[in-house]
């Protein structure tokens, strides 16, 4: 399992570059990235669960123009190995739900990483036009290598941290909470559609409704 997690981190960091820094073939979308990582880890089903859930959660946040949304690709690269690791000790739907709950905040880290790399790579641009072509090629190679190292470090650290959290808590999670987490992948389509409807609402109201919905799911699971 550890070897599979390491392979997932290496490949996930490389595919994440497709979001901005390389190719842009759209393979960094969660619906593509997560199943690829799930397949590498021998669990395509959980990759599809995580990928579809994250793709739907970000229905209302396309990267249009200068707007830079929270990084769903980074989230998928971390959530998929975490979900596969958790699935070794709990049902797959619950493992996917746990990974989503743990990893969604890390989309903020992905966004910060994206901005940091863009800013850092600007210093590689040549100051003069002398021998411009070879200097541009050198700068591009260096920027790509730097981007991959930064992504590998951030995704690797995040995945290791959350896999450690899963390992420490998987045996003490209450049964009703494990059952409640199994609803998270399937609730994503509702959350994504609700985000489209409530796009003009204040962010605090959106967060409040989300928290209220999660509390209702947990209470209903505990009762029934």
C-alpha positions as CSV (number, residue, x, y, z in Angstrom):
1,X,0.0,0.0,0.0
2,X,2.8,2.5,0.9
3,X,4.5,1.8,-2.5
4,X,1.1,2.5,-4.3
5,X,0.7,5.7,-2.4
6,X,4.2,6.9,-3.4
7,X,3.5,6.0,-7.1
8,X,0.2,7.9,-6.8
9,X,2.0,11.0,-5.4
10,X,4.6,10.9,-8.2
11,X,2.1,10.6,-11.0
12,X,-0.4,12.9,-9.4
13,X,2.1,15.7,-9.1
14,X,3.0,15.3,-12.8
15,X,-0.6,15.3,-13.9
16,X,-1.3,18.4,-11.7
17,X,1.1,20.4,-13.9
18,X,-1.4,19.9,-16.8
19,X,-3.7,22.4,-15.0
20,X,-1.5,25.4,-15.8
21,X,2.2,24.6,-16.4
22,X,2.3,21.9,-19.0
23,X,0.2,20.6,-22.0
24,X,-3.3,21.6,-20.6
25,X,-5.0,18.5,-22.1
26,X,-7.6,18.7,-19.3
27,X,-6.3,15.4,-17.7
28,X,-5.8,17.4,-14.5
29,X,-9.6,17.6,-14.1
30,X,-10.7,15.5,-11.0
31,X,-12.9,13.3,-13.1
32,X,-9.8,12.2,-15.1
33,X,-7.0,12.6,-12.6
34,X,-8.7,10.6,-9.7
35,X,-9.6,7.5,-11.7
36,X,-6.0,7.4,-13.1
37,X,-4.6,7.4,-9.6
38,X,-7.2,5.0,-8.4
39,X,-6.2,2.6,-11.2
40,X,-2.6,2.9,-10.3
41,X,-3.5,2.0,-6.7
42,X,-5.6,-1.0,-7.8
43,X,-8.9,0.7,-6.9
44,X,-10.6,2.3,-9.9
45,X,-13.9,2.4,-8.2
46,X,-12.8,4.7,-5.4
47,X,-11.0,6.9,-7.9
48,X,-14.2,7.3,-9.8
49,X,-16.1,8.1,-6.6
50,X,-13.6,10.8,-5.6
51,X,-13.2,12.2,-9.1
52,X,-16.9,12.6,-9.8
53,X,-17.5,14.0,-6.3
54,X,-14.9,16.7,-6.7
55,X,-15.8,17.5,-10.3
56,X,-19.4,18.1,-9.2
57,X,-18.4,20.2,-6.1
58,X,-16.6,22.7,-8.3
59,X,-19.4,23.1,-10.9
60,X,-19.8,26.8,-10.0
61,X,-16.0,27.6,-10.0
62,X,-14.6,27.4,-13.5
63,X,-11.2,29.1,-14.0
64,X,-12.4,31.9,-16.3
65,X,-10.2,34.9,-17.1
66,X,-8.1,36.2,-14.2
67,X,-10.3,34.3,-11.6
68,X,-8.3,31.6,-9.9
69,X,-10.6,29.2,-8.0
70,X,-9.5,26.8,-5.3
71,X,-7.5,24.0,-6.8
72,X,-9.7,20.9,-7.3
73,X,-6.9,19.1,-9.1
74,X,-4.6,19.4,-6.1
75,X,-7.5,18.2,-3.9
76,X,-8.0,15.2,-6.2
77,X,-4.3,14.3,-6.2
78,X,-4.3,14.2,-2.4
79,X,-7.8,12.7,-1.8
80,X,-7.5,9.7,-4.1
81,X,-4.5,8.0,-2.4
82,X,-6.0,9.0,1.0
83,X,-9.3,7.4,0.1
84,X,-7.6,4.2,-1.2
85,X,-5.6,4.0,2.0
86,X,-8.7,4.4,4.1
87,X,-10.6,1.8,2.1
88,X,-8.3,-0.9,3.5
89,X,-10.1,-0.5,6.8
90,X,-13.6,0.8,6.0
91,X,-16.2,0.6,3.2
92,X,-15.2,2.3,0.0
93,X,-18.0,4.9,0.1
94,X,-17.1,5.9,3.7
95,X,-13.4,6.0,2.8
96,X,-14.1,8.3,-0.2
97,X,-16.3,10.5,2.1
98,X,-13.6,10.7,4.7
99,X,-11.0,11.6,2.1
100,X,-13.3,14.4,0.8
101,X,-13.9,15.9,4.2
102,X,-10.2,15.8,5.0
103,X,-8.9,17.0,1.6
104,X,-11.3,19.7,0.5
105,X,-9.5,22.4,2.7
106,X,-6.3,21.4,0.9
107,X,-7.7,23.0,-2.3
108,X,-6.6,26.3,-0.7
109,X,-3.1,25.0,-0.5
110,X,-3.2,24.0,-4.2
111,X,-4.3,27.6,-5.0
112,X,-1.5,29.1,-2.9
113,X,1.0,26.7,-4.6
114,X,-0.2,27.7,-8.0
115,X,0.2,31.4,-7.2
116,X,3.6,30.8,-5.6
117,X,5.0,29.0,-8.7
118,X,3.7,31.6,-11.1
119,X,5.4,34.4,-9.1
120,X,8.6,32.5,-8.6
121,X,8.9,31.5,-12.3
122,X,8.6,35.2,-13.4
123,X,12.2,35.8,-12.2
124,X,13.5,33.3,-14.8
125,X,12.5,35.5,-17.7
126,X,15.5,36.9,-19.6
127,X,16.3,40.6,-18.9
128,X,17.7,41.2,-22.4
129,X,17.0,40.0,-25.9
130,X,20.5,38.8,-26.5
131,X,20.6,35.0,-27.4
132,X,16.9,35.0,-26.5
133,X,15.8,31.6,-27.9
134,X,18.3,29.4,-26.0
135,X,17.7,31.4,-22.8
136,X,14.0,31.0,-23.2
137,X,14.3,27.2,-23.6
138,X,16.5,27.0,-20.5
139,X,14.1,29.1,-18.5
140,X,11.2,26.9,-19.5
141,X,13.0,23.7,-18.6
142,X,14.0,25.2,-15.2
143,X,10.5,26.5,-14.6
144,X,8.9,23.1,-15.4
145,X,11.4,21.3,-13.1
146,X,10.8,23.8,-10.3
147,X,7.0,23.4,-10.7
148,X,7.2,19.7,-10.5
149,X,9.4,19.7,-7.4
150,X,7.1,22.2,-5.6
151,X,4.0,20.1,-6.6
152,X,5.7,16.9,-5.5
153,X,6.7,18.4,-2.1
154,X,3.2,19.8,-1.4
155,X,1.2,16.8,-2.6
156,X,3.5,14.4,-0.9
157,X,3.5,16.2,2.4
158,X,-0.3,16.6,2.3
159,X,-0.9,13.0,1.5
160,X,1.5,11.7,4.1
161,X,-0.1,13.9,6.8
162,X,-3.7,12.8,5.9
163,X,-2.8,9.1,5.6
164,X,-1.2,9.4,9.0
165,X,-4.4,11.0,10.3
166,X,-6.5,8.1,8.8
167,X,-4.2,5.5,10.3
168,X,-4.5,7.0,13.8
169,X,-8.3,7.5,13.8
170,X,-9.7,4.7,11.6
171,X,-10.2,2.4,14.6
172,X,-11.8,4.9,16.9
173,X,-14.3,6.6,14.5
174,X,-17.9,6.0,15.7
175,X,-20.0,3.7,13.5
176,X,-22.6,6.4,12.9
177,X,-19.9,8.8,11.6
178,X,-18.5,6.2,9.3
179,X,-22.1,5.6,7.9
180,X,-22.6,9.4,7.5
181,X,-19.4,9.7,5.6
182,X,-20.7,7.2,3.0
183,X,-23.2,9.8,1.9
184,X,-20.7,12.4,1.0
185,X,-19.8,11.2,-2.5
186,X,-23.4,10.9,-3.5
187,X,-24.3,14.3,-1.8
188,X,-21.8,16.0,-4.0
189,X,-24.1,16.4,-7.0
190,X,-26.7,18.1,-4.7
191,X,-24.0,20.4,-3.3
192,X,-22.7,21.2,-6.8
193,X,-26.2,22.0,-8.2
194,X,-27.0,24.0,-5.0
195,X,-23.8,26.1,-5.6
196,X,-25.1,26.9,-9.1
197,X,-28.4,28.0,-7.7
198,X,-26.9,30.0,-4.8
199,X,-24.1,31.6,-6.6
200,X,-25.4,35.1,-5.7
201,X,-25.7,34.3,-2.0
202,X,-23.1,35.6,0.5
203,X,-20.3,33.1,1.2
204,X,-21.1,33.0,4.9
205,X,-24.6,31.8,4.0
206,X,-23.3,29.1,1.7
207,X,-20.9,27.9,4.4
208,X,-23.8,27.9,6.9
209,X,-26.1,25.9,4.6
210,X,-23.3,23.4,4.0
211,X,-22.6,22.9,7.7
212,X,-26.3,22.6,8.4
213,X,-26.7,19.9,5.7
214,X,-23.7,17.9,7.0
215,X,-25.1,18.1,10.6
216,X,-28.5,16.9,9.3
217,X,-26.9,13.9,7.5
218,X,-24.9,12.9,10.6
219,X,-27.9,13.2,12.9
220,X,-30.2,11.2,10.5
221,X,-27.5,8.5,10.2
222,X,-27.1,8.3,14.0
223,X,-30.9,8.1,14.5
224,X,-31.8,5.6,11.8
